[in-house]
Structures are given as C-alpha cells and as structure tokens.
Amino acid sequence: MKSKLYSLSLLIAIIFISGCGSSENQNQGAESTTAVQSVGQSGVKDDVSNPNIVQIAVGSEDHSTLVAALKAADYVDALTNVGPFTVFAPTNAAFDALPTGTLETLTKKENQRQLRDILEYHVLLGVYKPEDFVNGRKMGTADGRSVEIEVAKDGAVLVNGGKIIGTVQASNGIIHVIDKVLVPN
C-alpha cells in the first residue's frame, strides 16, 4: 500500500514539475496568443486549406474594389469566419457604374456603418447554390433586409436586378459574382 501511495505521489510531482515552465516561456506564450487574438480571423495564415470568401476575393482582379470596401467597413474578419455565407460579390465594373463620388463618400471613416450596411446587404446566412434560387423568392440578408430573386426564362438568376455571372465555392460558403452593386432602399 505504501509503495502504491509513493508511486502515485511521485507521478503527481512529476506532472506538476513538468507543467511548470519558466515564467519567461509562459510570457512568450501569452504574447504570442495576444498577437494572434488582436489580428482576428483574417490574420490566420493558412496556405493548405481551401480559401475562404475573402481570400478568393483578394485573389480576384475583378474584385479589388470590393476588397477595399470590405477593409474600409472593417468587415474582413466577419467574412473570414466559419459561416456558412452566400455572398453576392459585385465586380469592379459594377462599382464603377455607381454615381460619381458614391464610393469615395462611403469609404470615409465617418460613413463606415453605412458602407457596412450595404456590404451586409450582399450577404445571406447559409449556402444557396444557383439551383436553390426560385423566381420571386425574397431572401433575408445579413443587414436584416431582403433581396428578391428573379429567374429569367433563359435560366439567368438576378438578385434585385443584378445578374449572377459566375459562382465560386469557398471553404466558408459560396460566392455569386454579380454585375451590380445592391443598394438597400
């Protein structure tokens, strides 16, 4: 009995000692954790997994204006999270079609909330593939409003009049490239 008690005490002591490191090592670990936490989900580097929605947009020459708007609205981390999301991603040409000065005004710091509302109007919670869209269906967006789906006779899908011109699967959802910036009423 004494032998078993001694062995158990020794095991506990070994576990305790091995769990204690120098305070220097513990501080380095805390600093490293703090650095990762302050960056947010978008700061996690992962070149192995399938790209998320933001990584795909960053890699697309046709979506540099969208990426700049996401950064200005502080909405990058939200769309790098797990999701799943359906994102209607306007092309640069769609942003260029906005009235002159609109984008410049929206990307000012004092208009960040308004820009974020517009970007959230392009996001659905859940994954909706093109075949899931039904003519006349209203779908709730991340900003609490709704977009309306139209399916043309030729099979083209339109979202509030913006045509889906491409679809890309992402690790945290799906992107539908559209030819129009959706502006809430």
C-alpha positions in Angstrom: 0.0 0.0 0.0 2.9 2.3 1.0 4.6 1.6 -2.3 1.4 2.4 -4.4 1.0 5.7 -2.4 4.6 6.6 -3.0 4.3 5.9 -6.8 1.2 8.0 -7.0 2.8 10.9 -5.1 5.9 10.6 -7.4 3.7 10.7 -10.5 1.8 13.7 -9.3 5.1 15.5 -8.5 6.4 14.7 -12.0 3.3 16.0 -13.7 3.3 19.2 -11.6 7.0 19.9 -12.2 6.8 19.3 -16.0 3.7 21.5 -16.2 5.6 24.4 -14.6 7.9 26.2 -17.0 9.9 29.3 -16.5 7.9 32.5 -16.4 9.9 33.6 -19.5 8.4 30.8 -21.5 5.0 31.4 -20.2 5.2 35.1 -21.0 6.3 34.3 -24.6 3.3 32.0 -25.0 1.0 34.8 -23.7 2.5 37.4 -26.0 2.1 35.0 -29.0 -1.6 34.3 -28.1 -2.3 38.0 -27.6 -0.8 38.8 -31.0 -3.0 36.2 -32.8 -6.1 37.4 -30.9 -5.6 41.0 -31.8 -5.3 40.3 -35.5 -8.6 38.4 -35.8 -9.6 35.5 -38.0 -8.4 37.2 -41.2 -4.8 37.3 -39.8 -4.6 33.5 -39.6 -2.2 32.3 -42.3 -3.2 29.0 -43.9 -1.9 28.1 -47.3 -3.1 24.5 -47.1 -6.9 24.7 -46.7 -9.4 25.7 -49.3 -9.6 29.5 -49.5 -12.4 31.4 -47.7 -14.6 34.1 -49.3 -12.2 36.9 -48.5 -9.1 35.0 -49.8 -10.9 34.3 -53.1 -11.9 38.0 -53.4 -8.4 39.2 -52.7 -7.1 36.8 -55.4 -9.5 38.2 -58.0 -8.5 41.1 -60.1 -12.2 41.8 -60.8 -12.9 42.3 -57.0 -10.2 44.8 -55.8 -12.9 47.5 -55.2 -15.0 45.1 -53.2 -11.9 44.1 -51.1 -11.1 47.8 -50.5 -14.7 48.3 -49.4 -14.6 45.3 -47.0 -11.4 46.8 -45.4 -12.9 50.3 -45.2 -16.0 48.9 -43.5 -14.0 46.7 -41.1 -15.9 43.6 -42.5 -13.0 41.4 -43.5 -12.9 39.3 -40.3 -16.7 38.7 -40.4 -16.4 37.1 -43.8 -13.4 35.0 -42.9 -15.2 33.3 -40.1 -16.7 29.8 -40.5 -20.0 30.9 -41.9 -21.6 29.5 -44.0 -22.3 32.5 -46.1 -23.6 33.3 -49.5 -22.0 36.4 -50.9 -23.2 38.4 -53.9 -19.9 39.9 -55.0 -20.1 42.9 -57.3 -17.3 43.3 -59.9 -15.1 46.4 -60.2 -17.2 47.4 -63.2 -20.4 47.2 -61.0 -18.8 49.6 -58.5 -17.7 51.9 -61.4 -21.3 52.1 -62.5 -22.3 53.8 -59.2 -23.0 57.6 -59.4 -19.7 59.6 -59.3 -18.4 60.1 -55.8 -20.6 57.5 -54.2 -17.8 55.0 -53.4 -15.4 57.8 -52.2 -18.1 59.1 -49.8 -18.9 55.6 -48.5 -15.3 54.7 -47.8 -14.8 57.7 -45.5 -14.3 56.8 -41.8 -17.5 58.6 -40.8 -19.6 56.6 -43.2 -18.2 53.2 -42.1 -21.5 52.0 -40.7 -23.4 52.9 -43.9 -20.9 51.1 -46.0 -21.0 48.0 -43.8 -24.8 48.0 -44.1 -24.5 48.0 -47.9 -22.0 45.2 -47.8 -24.1 43.1 -45.3 -27.0 43.6 -47.8 -24.9 41.4 -50.2 -24.6 38.5 -47.7 -27.1 35.7 -46.9 -26.6 33.4 -44.0 -26.3 29.8 -45.3 -25.2 28.4 -48.6 -27.5 29.0 -51.6 -26.5 27.5 -54.9 -27.9 28.8 -58.2 -30.4 25.9 -58.3 -31.7 27.0 -54.9 -33.0 30.3 -56.2 -36.7 30.5 -57.0 -38.4 33.2 -59.0 -40.0 35.8 -56.8 -38.4 34.5 -53.6 -37.4 37.1 -51.0 -34.3 36.2 -49.1 -33.2 37.8 -45.8 -29.7 39.4 -45.8 -27.2 39.9 -43.0 -28.4 43.5 -42.5 -32.0 42.4 -41.8 -33.5 43.4 -45.1 -34.4 41.2 -48.1 -33.3 40.8 -51.7 -35.6 39.5 -54.4 -34.7 36.7 -56.7 -35.7 36.6 -60.4 -35.1 33.6 -62.6 -35.3 34.7 -66.3 -36.7 32.4 -69.0 -33.2 31.7 -70.2 -32.3 30.4 -66.7 -30.3 33.5 -65.7 -30.6 34.4 -62.0 -31.0 38.0 -61.0 -30.7 39.4 -57.5 -32.5 42.8 -57.2 -31.8 43.1 -61.0 -28.1 42.2 -60.7 -27.2 39.2 -62.8 -25.2 36.3 -61.4 -22.4 35.9 -63.9 -20.3 33.4 -62.0 -20.3 31.2 -58.9 -17.3 30.1 -56.8 -17.3 27.7 -53.9 -15.3 28.8 -50.8 -14.4 27.0 -47.6 -16.9 29.0 -45.6 -19.7 29.4 -48.2 -20.3 30.4 -51.8 -19.7 33.5 -53.9 -22.0 34.6 -56.7 -20.3 37.2 -58.8 -22.8 39.8 -59.8 -22.8 42.7 -62.3 -24.5 45.3 -60.0 -23.9 46.8 -56.5 -27.0 46.1 -54.5 -28.2 49.2 -52.7 -30.9 48.8 -50.0 -34.0 51.0 -50.4 
